[in-house]
Amino acid sequence: MENTKYNKNTFICNAVMPYRRIDKKMQVPFKKYMPVAIHVGVWVFIWLWVGLRFGMVLWIPFISWSMWYIIGPSWSIRKKRFYKNLIGAIGGTVYAVAFILLIPVAANLFGSFAIPMLGFFAGLTILLLELTDWFEYAMSYFFTFGSYFAFAFAGGAYGAVGDYGIVFAGSWGSAAGYIQDFAYFMALILVGFFLGYITDIVRYKILAHEGLTDESQQKTIFDKEV
């Protein structure tokens, strides 16, 4: 039995290790990838400089910038799925605003269980949207859903003008403040998507110019795991 076990493990190692070596060998060379990294760093510099100069919330675009890249392993797939990503980003923000504004109503119905019950229904309905065609990117919903809470309840620290704390007292603030916050938050989400789009397409063109014209050649080891 020991000999059989040894042979089996040896077979598995021999089967797996060459695959890993091939992946590393096919990894984009460091020298060819360095211009991509520099280019992304330049865009980070530009956004931070502009954001600081005009007093914008710096972290929100980084959320949607990362959202751009998580929806697929290649430029063509990410571009194709963008509209679903955008729908999810808007939907998650709408869910967050609705969640907050429904707290007084839920408190009357569920008492101390108000927020957990709202969370239950939010999670339930977002996950069920995965069964649709256009609204199925639940991860995009959750990205902006959680981010909006951070933005809203930090209040003036992040530039939010709506009165969110008052919902815990069973009331609401001015609708104009909530609408303004929603528009501002979504505008910065779009900035992040733009940064994702521009860095992705330039990444593709840089690597293609260096001879990696096929998208499969441009994938990192992480991308190849898909």
NORTA-V997259 format. One record per residue. N is the residue number from 0. SS is DSSP state (H for helix, E for strand, C for the rest). Layout:
BEGIN
[[N	SS] [N	SS]]
END
This chain:
BEGIN
[[0	C] [1	H] [2	H] [3	H] [4	H] [5	H] [6	H] [7	H] [8	H] [9	H] [10	H] [11	H] [12	H] [13	H] [14	H] [15	H] [16	H] [17	H] [18	H] [19	H] [20	H] [21	H] [22	H] [23	H] [24	H] [25	C] [26	C] [27	C] [28	C] [29	H] [30	H] [31	H] [32	H] [33	H] [34	H] [35	H] [36	H] [37	H] [38	H] [39	H] [40	H] [41	H] [42	H] [43	H] [44	H] [45	H] [46	H] [47	H] [48	H] [49	H] [50	H] [51	H] [52	H] [53	C] [54	C] [55	C] [56	C] [57	C] [58	C] [59	H] [60	H] [61	H] [62	H] [63	H] [64	H] [65	H] [66	H] [67	H] [68	H] [69	H] [70	C] [71	C] [72	C] [73	C] [74	H] [75	H] [76	H] [77	H] [78	H] [79	H] [80	C] [81	H] [82	H] [83	H] [84	H] [85	H] [86	H] [87	H] [88	H] [89	H] [90	H] [91	H] [92	H] [93	H] [94	H] [95	H] [96	H] [97	H] [98	H] [99	H] [100	H] [101	C] [102	H] [103	H] [104	H] [105	H] [106	H] [107	H] [108	H] [109	H] [110	H] [111	H] [112	H] [113	H] [114	H] [115	H] [116	H] [117	H] [118	H] [119	H] [120	H] [121	H] [122	H] [123	H] [124	H] [125	H] [126	H] [127	H] [128	H] [129	H] [130	H] [131	C] [132	C] [133	C] [134	C] [135	C] [136	C] [137	H] [138	H] [139	H] [140	H] [141	H] [142	H] [143	H] [144	H] [145	H] [146	H] [147	H] [148	H] [149	H] [150	H] [151	H] [152	H] [153	C] [154	H] [155	H] [156	H] [157	H] [158	C] [159	C] [160	C] [161	C] [162	C] [163	C] [164	H] [165	H] [166	H] [167	H] [168	H] [169	C] [170	C] [171	C] [172	C] [173	C] [174	H] [175	H] [176	H] [177	H] [178	H] [179	H] [180	H] [181	H] [182	H] [183	H] [184	H] [185	H] [186	H] [187	H] [188	H] [189	H] [190	H] [191	H] [192	H] [193	H] [194	H] [195	H] [196	H] [197	H] [198	H] [199	H] [200	H] [201	H] [202	H] [203	H] [204	H] [205	H] [206	H] [207	H] [208	H] [209	C] [210	C] [211	C] [212	C] [213	C] [214	H] [215	H] [216	H] [217	H] [218	C] [219	C] [220	H] [221	H] [222	H] [223	H] [224	C] [225	C]]
END
